[in-house]
Amino acid sequence: MSETPQGLPLVGALTGFRDAGLVVRQITDALRVEGDDTAIVRFDTDSLIDYRSRRPKLSVAAGSIVDVEMPELRIDLLHDELGAPYLFLNGAEPDFHWEQIAEELASIIRDLEVPSTTFIHSIPLPVPHTRPTQLTVTGNRQELVDSLSVWSPTTQGPAHALHLVERRLQERDHPVTGLVTLVPHYVLDTEFPGAAIAALAATSTATSRMFATEPLREQERFFQNVMQEYLAKDTDTAELVKKLEVRHDAYLAQVPSSGSFAGSDGSLPSADELAEELERYLANRRPFDAQN
């Protein structure tokens, strides 16, 4: 780490919890080149990961175990489309020692004089895939919260390890932002390229780095075409999408100044209004898989 340039922004995206639309996985694949060893920090995953909960991937060939792919947690030194360097925290979300990881990351950020940190997440919501992906934003960079966030709920829920890190960095007055893409619930377990593109665009705003998105845009075009064909055959899902579009557009029209489709108290009325229908949908139908 001693040879790592100082003053670089840090981007973080970890797999392991509620990666709706597989946004984190897509971004990691887009930013990291397979086979390149660009890691400047490797964390001890033996002490951080519960392997019985998240089993390592086993590869067997011709009656022989050829590989056991152990999870990693690392910081890579990468470069954007214009060659500008940045740091990328990626890999598996820790199961244990969250406070320890938060302290270690805070120390690394201090030692490397990181000017800002940006974390990427995704959650499922009753929103249509036919509209641009929206975000909800947290952190102490108020200009980003105001300009990028379309939904600001007052709520409680299960935390991600990076939520704790964000909180600890905020307590240290380090500029930190959490970007959460809002993914249609019916593509929860499917790669949703539009959300990955939106996350990278917002990350570019937060870091002043330019990220390659053309491969993702090609995948998004394919996804939209396949979805269009799918909806032409599945009238129930098509009807659901139309209802989501109506409510999405109606709430956007109500609050044009902020672009929010939420109510004034931060709630999402469409979720309540469609609760029974969405529960029935999720109970009786498999999530759409664009690759099938």
Phi, psi and omega in degrees: 000344183295334181268359181288131177300147178267162176080023180261142177291151179248131174246138181228136176208116184241138178275164172127341182211122170046053177272072182300134181070008181051040183295314181297317180297317180296317181294318179299315178296325182288325186271324182264135176269122183301132179096337178282130178260093182250012184291133174253342176220132173236126180270155181281093183289340177302328180264357187246337189247136173271098185293335179285336176275319178237092186292134173299155182278127181259135175240126180236137178215131177052042176076016182226140174283116184260342179195145167235107186277104182277143179294151179239157168222117191212163169243122180256149170263110184239174179228143181277189183299332181262005179089003180284132183280154173203169180254142183230110174275120184210168181121212187267134174298132180295145171272332185233164170059046180298318181296323178296315179297318179299319179292318179296317179295321178298322179293317179297316179299319178293313184294325181268003179053045179296124184282333180200154179233136182230124179251146183242131177223176172208148178222152177275139176215160177284076178233154183274146178286349184275001178243156178304140180295132179259168180228155163243140191232138175237172177124185183252011173265084191300328181296326178284321177301316182290322188272334186254336187273131176250356181216120182234077184283155167254107191204178174227152180187177180293140184265153170264153178304324181289340173295318177295316179300317179301316180297315181295323177292322178296324177296336178267006181063027174276133179297114185221144182224137173248118180258122181240113177279142182260108189258136175307131186298333185278356171241029184308314186259015182245148174297119179246092187300328182302323179289322178295321178297315180297321179295318179291324178296317178292323178295324176299318177298321184284335188243350186060034174244150181254120185251139180291126180234358184300317176301319178293324179293324176295319177295324179294320177297318178296316180301313182296321179295316180294320179297320180298317178294320181295315181293332177295336181260339184245095185290330179296312179293321179299320178294319178299315181298320179297319179296320178295322178297316182299313182290321177302309183292324181295317181286328173297320181291332181289328185231066184295336183292326181252344183077010184280141173257016178261167176285174184295338180266007179089001180280167180243091187304325183299330179295319179291315184294330182255012188304309183297318181294320180292322178297317178296318181298312182292329182286329189252351185228145174282144175302143178298135178242109184294345183268355180266000000 
